[in-house]
Amino acid sequence: MTVKEIMDELQAKGSGQIKNILLKHGVKEPFFGVKVGDMKPIQKKIKMDYQLAKDLYATGNADAMYLAGLIADDKRMTKADLQNWVEQALSNNISEWTVPWVAAGSNYGWELALEWIDHQQEYIAAAGWATLSNLVALKKDEELDLPALKGLLERVEREISNADNRVRYQMNSFIIAVGAHVAALTAAAIEAAKKLGVITINSNGTACKIPNALDYILKIKDKGAIGKKKKTVKC
């Protein structure tokens, strides 16, 4: 499929109602308002295409950018590609979902995540924390720097109360991800969650609530699923 064919199909699948909902959740114009489920048939046709993903992302259309993440060939993405993507990721769903998915599956996820979490731009810092969460969900523990991850948990404890809104959300998600997917650090994540208690964010009038990290980790522990890894973080 060509970029034009895909854009025409996305436009046809767009919904004003979905668009209004997504606007409230931090998705920025331009976009058509396409449900993720309606993108899946396009994804199945394409499967994976490095250049097409980059071309779709370059349109600046949030629907096309999201689809680009689904079809991206993560391992072929260069550091420059990923840096370009994060800088253009102005919509919450792109900065906190699409870019972190692809970065975590690339050869530069850890390196870039550590750079991004120090960034002054809220959306880039949030992308960094989300990338870290995806990395711990995907990679085997022996491939992770456990002392560094423990240090990052301690950093969250120190900084989350003064962090920007979306960064705070993703820091909380990072505690959950470490507690759920890295068995050696579950106890440390639980202690961090206990110290921090309930984290609040500005949800922009939506019904979205930030998950309670302690409750979330304990539920996973009760299910006997601590340490279980994901085959993919893309959805």
C-alpha positions in Angstrom: 0.0 0.0 0.0 1.1 3.6 -0.7 1.0 6.4 1.8 -1.9 8.0 -0.2 -3.9 4.8 -0.2 -3.4 4.4 3.6 -4.3 8.0 4.3 -7.5 7.7 2.2 -8.4 4.6 4.1 -7.8 6.2 7.4 -9.8 9.2 6.5 -12.7 7.0 5.5 -12.5 5.2 8.8 -12.4 8.5 10.8 -15.2 9.4 13.3 -16.0 12.8 14.7 -17.1 11.2 17.9 -13.9 9.3 18.3 -12.0 12.5 17.4 -13.6 14.5 20.1 -12.8 11.8 22.7 -9.2 11.6 21.6 -8.8 15.4 21.7 -9.7 15.3 25.4 -7.0 12.7 25.9 -4.2 14.8 24.5 -4.2 13.8 20.8 -3.3 16.9 18.6 -4.5 17.9 15.2 -4.3 16.9 12.5 -6.0 13.5 12.7 -9.2 11.7 11.5 -10.3 10.0 14.7 -9.7 6.3 13.8 -10.2 3.5 16.3 -7.2 1.4 16.8 -9.3 -1.7 16.0 -10.0 -0.2 12.6 -6.3 0.2 11.9 -5.6 -3.5 12.5 -6.7 -4.7 9.1 -4.3 -2.2 7.5 -1.6 -3.4 9.8 -2.2 -7.0 8.9 -1.9 -6.2 5.2 1.4 -4.4 5.6 2.8 -6.4 8.5 6.2 -4.6 8.8 7.7 -1.9 6.6 10.5 0.3 7.7 10.3 3.0 5.1 6.5 3.1 4.9 6.4 3.5 8.6 8.7 6.5 8.4 6.8 8.0 5.5 3.5 7.7 7.4 5.0 9.2 10.6 6.3 12.1 8.5 2.7 13.1 7.5 2.2 14.5 11.0 -1.3 13.0 11.2 -1.7 11.4 14.6 -3.7 8.4 13.2 -1.0 7.7 10.6 1.8 8.2 13.2 0.1 5.6 15.5 -0.2 3.1 12.6 3.4 3.8 11.7 4.4 2.5 15.2 2.4 -0.7 14.6 4.2 -1.5 11.3 7.6 -0.1 12.2 10.6 -2.4 11.8 12.0 -1.6 15.2 15.4 -3.1 14.7 16.0 -1.1 11.6 15.2 2.2 13.3 18.3 4.3 13.7 19.1 6.5 16.7 18.4 9.5 14.5 15.1 8.1 13.4 14.0 7.6 17.0 15.1 11.0 18.0 13.2 12.6 15.1 10.1 10.6 16.1 10.2 11.6 19.7 10.7 15.3 18.8 7.6 15.2 16.6 5.5 13.2 19.1 3.2 16.1 20.3 0.2 13.9 20.9 0.0 11.9 24.2 -0.8 8.6 22.4 2.3 9.0 20.2 4.8 10.2 22.8 3.6 7.7 25.5 2.7 4.7 23.3 4.0 4.7 19.7 7.5 6.1 20.2 8.2 4.0 23.4 7.0 0.8 21.7 9.4 1.3 18.8 12.3 2.6 20.9 12.0 -0.4 23.3 12.2 -2.8 20.4 15.1 -1.0 18.8 18.8 -1.2 19.5 18.8 2.2 21.3 15.9 2.0 23.7 17.9 2.1 27.0 20.4 4.7 25.8 17.7 7.0 24.5 15.3 6.5 27.4 18.0 7.7 29.8 18.5 10.8 27.6 14.8 11.5 27.2 13.9 11.4 30.9 16.2 14.3 31.5 14.6 16.4 28.8 12.9 19.7 29.7 10.0 19.0 27.4 7.2 17.2 29.2 6.2 15.0 26.3 9.8 13.8 25.7 10.5 13.1 29.3 7.2 11.1 29.5 8.3 9.2 26.4 11.6 8.3 28.2 9.8 6.8 31.2 7.4 5.0 29.0 10.2 3.5 27.1 11.8 2.2 30.3 8.5 0.6 31.3 8.3 -1.2 27.9 12.0 -2.3 28.1 11.5 -4.1 31.4 8.3 -5.7 30.1 10.1 -7.0 27.0 13.7 -7.8 28.0 14.9 -10.8 30.1 16.2 -9.8 33.5 19.8 -10.7 32.6 19.7 -8.2 29.7 18.7 -5.4 32.1 20.8 -3.2 34.3 19.2 -4.0 37.6 21.2 -1.6 39.8 20.4 1.2 37.4 16.7 0.3 37.5 16.8 0.3 41.3 18.4 3.8 41.1 15.6 4.9 38.8 13.0 3.7 41.3 14.7 5.8 43.9 14.8 8.8 41.5 11.0 8.4 41.0 10.5 8.5 44.8 12.5 11.8 44.9 11.1 13.6 41.9 7.6 12.4 41.2 5.8 15.0 43.4 7.4 17.8 41.4 7.3 16.2 38.0 5.1 17.5 35.1 1.7 15.9 34.7 2.4 13.3 32.0 5.8 12.6 33.4 4.2 11.8 36.8 1.8 9.4 35.1 4.6 7.6 33.4 6.8 7.5 36.5 4.0 5.8 38.3 3.6 3.3 35.4 7.4 2.7 35.6 7.0 1.6 39.2 4.3 -0.8 38.2 6.3 -2.2 35.2 9.4 -2.8 37.3 7.4 -4.4 40.1 5.4 -6.6 37.7 8.1 -7.7 35.3 11.4 -7.7 37.2 11.1 -10.2 40.1 14.4 -9.2 41.7 13.1 -5.6 42.0 9.5 -6.3 43.0 10.1 -5.7 46.7 11.8 -2.4 45.9 9.0 -1.3 43.7 6.4 -2.2 46.3 8.3 -0.2 48.9 8.5 2.8 46.5 4.7 2.5 45.9 4.0 2.4 49.6 6.1 5.5 50.3 4.4 7.5 47.4 0.8 6.4 48.1 -1.9 7.6 45.6 -0.5 9.7 42.8 -2.8 12.2 41.2 -2.7 13.9 37.8 -4.8 16.4 35.9 -7.0 14.2 33.7 -8.4 17.1 31.6 -12.0 16.4 32.6 -11.9 12.7 31.4 -12.8 9.7 33.5 -9.2 8.4 33.3 -7.5 7.6 36.7 -3.9 6.9 37.4 -3.5 3.3 38.5 -2.6 2.7 42.2 0.9 1.2 41.8 0.8 -0.8 45.1 -2.6 -2.3 44.4 -1.6 -3.1 40.8 1.6 -4.9 41.7 0.0 -6.8 44.5 -2.8 -8.1 42.2 -0.2 -9.4 39.8 1.7 -11.0 42.7 -1.5 -12.7 43.8 -2.0 -14.1 40.3 1.5 -15.6 40.4 2.5 -13.5 37.4 5.4 -11.6 38.7 8.4 -11.6 36.3 6.3 -12.6 33.3 7.5 -10.9 30.1 5.6 -9.7 27.1 6.2 -10.8 23.5 5.2 -7.4 22.3 4.1 -4.1 23.8 2.4 -2.9 20.6 -1.4 -2.9 20.7 
